[in-house]
Amino acid sequence: MSVLVEINLSNDKLSGGLPGDMCSNTPKLKRLFLRENHIYGNIPMSIYKCREMEELSLSTNRFNGNIPIGIGNLSMLTLLSMYENDLQGNIPSSIFNISSLESMYLFSNRLSGNIPSKLNNLPNLNQLQHYDNNLEGHIPKQIGNLTSLLNLDLDSNKLAGELLEELGNLAKLESLLASFNDFLSGSIPSSIFNLSNLKTLHLQQNQFSGTLPWNMGLSLVSLEELTGQIPTTITNASQLRALAMGRPMARHVSSFILLPPHLQWGALRRATSSFYCFV
């Protein structure tokens, strides 16, 4: 067992807990896939002993308790996937020291506390999906340092404060989802609408105010709590396939905007659709 490098038992109807000394017996383990089982209990604190771990997927199980701080010692980790469990407590700041990390999926748990502000050492992170938790506080301005980020999903938390101009630094960003936080407020930074790769922007069910930029025609917008008219430049968004609006805004759209053919009312979606990636 000491030379074992991969365990893949996903969707195998496994139950019970993980052995507390599992990494003592498999020190060379690089890939552990246990997704979609019925495994419960705490994630072993000894996980840090799997120092050569590159991919860790424990998603869609019944793990509870806190995420072990020792995961931050897995310096070769590229994938951390623990979504759809019953994990609680804060996200350990040590995780954000893993410079090799490319994808982090912690959504659909009961995680709380603030998003760690130590975001200076993740040059390769392209997926950050923490929706459907109890995260609170402000979105840290250091999030603008995640310049490889493609998808940022913070939907359905308890985040407050304003969206940051620093989000405009995420030049590769394709999807920004921060809906159903209730307490995000202020105006939407114009820098977001300069992101030429942005395809999906969901911000509804918050307390945003102000108007949309007149030149926003490259992005998909899903807003309910925003005043003012939708700029006519939205018709220039040739790649736009879904425009989801709150009903108060949608009632008045046709009076001042002629929607392009691919967004005529027969094809228009009135409800949001989120970007998901399951690993």
N, C-alpha and C positions, 0 to 999 in steps of 0.2 A: 504493500500500500504506500510505502514511502516514496515511490517513483510515479504514483498516479498523478496525471496532469489535468484530466477532465472528468467530471461527473455530470451526466445529463439524464435526469430522471423527471423531466417535466411532464405534466399531465399523466401521472402514473398512479393516481389515487392513493398516494402515500399519506400516512397519518402519524401522529406521535410527535416528539420533539427531536431537535438535532442534538447529538452528543456534545457535551460541554468541551471535550478534548479533541474534537474532530480535526482541528488543524495540527495538533500534535502528531497525529498519525498520517497526515497527508501534507507535509510541508512544501511539496513541489506543486501543489494544486494550482492550476492557472485559470480554470473555468469551472464554475459551479452553477448549474441550471436546475432549479427545483420549482419552477413556475407551475402554477395551476395544480396544486395538491391540497391536502388538508393538514399541513404541518402547523403545529401550534407551539406556544411557549415563547421564551425569549430567544433572541439571536445570541449565540454563545459569545461571551466576552473574549474568548480565546481566538476569535476570528482574525485578530491582528497577527497571529502566528503564521497565517497563510500569506507570507510576505511576497510570494510570486504571483498572487491572484491578479488576473487581468479582467475577468468578467464575472460579476456576481449577480445572479438573478434569483430572487426569492419571492417574486411577485405572486399575487393571487393565492395567498395562503391565509393562515390565521395567527401569524406572529403578533405578539403584543410586547408591551414594555418599551424601553427606549432603544434607539439606535446606538449600538456600542461606539464609544468614543474612539476605540482602537482601530476602527475602520480607516481613520485618517492615516494610519501607518502603512496602508496598502499602497505603496508609492508607485506601483505599476498598473493600478486599476484604470481601465478605460470605460467600463460600464458598471453603473450601480443602479439596480432596478429592484425596488421594494414596494411597488404600488399595490393597492388593494389588499392591505393587511389591517391590523388594528394597532399600529405603532403610535406611541404617544411621546410627549415631551418635546424638547427642542431639537432642532437639527444640529448635530455637533459641528462646531466651527472647524474642527480638525479635518472634516471632509474636504473643505475648500482649500486645503493645502496640497491636494493630490493633483499635481500639474499635468499628469497624463490623462486625467478624466475627460471623457468626450460626451457621455450621456448620463444624466441623472434623472431617474423617474421615481418620485416619492409620492405621487398623487393618491388620493383616496385612502388616507389614513386619518389619524387624529392628532397630527403633529401641531404644536403650538409654539408660541414665542415669536421672536423676530427672525426675519431672514438675516443670516450672518452678513456682516458688512465686509468681511475679509474676502474680497473677490478679486484680488490682484494676481493670483497665481494659477489661473485656469485658462491658459492660452488656447487650449484645444476644445473647450466645452462648447458643444453645438446644440445640445438638448437640455433644457431645464424645465421640468414639468412637475409642479408642486400643487396643482389645483386640488380642490376638494379636501382641504384641511382646515385648521383653525389658526393659521398664521396671522399675526397682527403687527401693528407698528407700520412704519414707513418703508417703502421700497428703497433700499440703500443706493446712494448715488454711485457707489462703486460698481453697480451693475453695468455701467457704461464701459467697464474694462473688459467685458466678455465679448471681445470683438469677433470671435468665431461663432457666436450664437446664431442659430437658425430659427429655433422655436422656443419661445418663452411663454409658459402657461401658468398663471397665478389665479385663475378663476376660482370663485367660490371659497374665499378665505375671509379674513376680517381686517384687511389692509386699509390703511388710512393715509391721509395727506395727499400731496399732489404727485402726478406723474412728472418725471424728471426730464429736463432737456438732455441729460446724458444718454437717454435712450436713443437719441439721434446718432450716437457713436457706433451703434450696432449695424454697420453697413450691410452685413449679410442677412439680417433678420428677415424672415419670411412670414412669421406668425407671432403676433403679440396679443395675448388673451388675458384680460384682467377684469372680466365681468363678475357681477354678483359679489362684490366686496362691500357694497353699501356706503362705505365711508371714504372712498377715493373722491377727491373734489378738486376744484380749481379748473383752470383752462387746460385744454390738451396741447402740449408743446408742439409748436410748428415744426420742430426738428423731426418729429416722427414722420411727417408727411414728405420728408426729403429722402426717406429710405426707399430707394428705387426697387429693391427686391421684395418689399412688403406686399403680401398677398392677402393676409387675413388680419383684421383688427377688430377685436370684440371688446367693448368697454361699457356695455349696457348695465343697468341696475347699479349705478353709482350716483354721485352728486356733482357731476361735471357741469360746468357752465361756460358761457362764451359762445363763439361761433367757429365753424369749421373754416380752415384756410381756403382762400379762393382757388388755389392751385392744387387741390388735393386729389386730382383725378387719377392717381395711380394706385389707390389703395381701396380695399374692401372695408367698409365701415359698418359697424353694427352698434348703433347708439340709441338710447331712449332719453337720457337725461341731458340733452344738449339743446340749447336755444338757437334760434336763427335758421336761415335757409340752408339747404344743401346746395353748394355751388354748382353751377351748370357745367363746370369742367369735369364733373363726375362722368359725363358722357364720353370723355376721352379715354376712359379706362378700358381699353380693348380686351384685356385679359379677365375682366371682372365677370364672374359667373353667379355670384350670390350677393344680394344686397339685402341685409336684414335690418329692419328699422322698427322702432317702437310704434305702436298704432297711432298715437297723437301726431307724430311726424309724418307717417305714411299717408294719412288722410289728405294731406295737402301737397304731396309731391307732384302729382300729375298736373297741377295748376300752373307750375312754373318750370318744370323740367320735362323735356321730351326724352324719355328713356330710350337707349339704343335697343335694337331688335332683340338681342339676346337677353335683355332684362325687361321685356314687356311684362305686364302684370300676370300673364299666364305662367311665366317662368319664375317670377319673383318669389323668393322665400321670405316669409314673415318671421321665421324663427331662426335662432342661431344654430350654427353647426360648428363644432370644435375640431381642431386638428389633433388626432391621436396617433400614437405609435406604440405598438406593443412588442416587447422583446422578452 
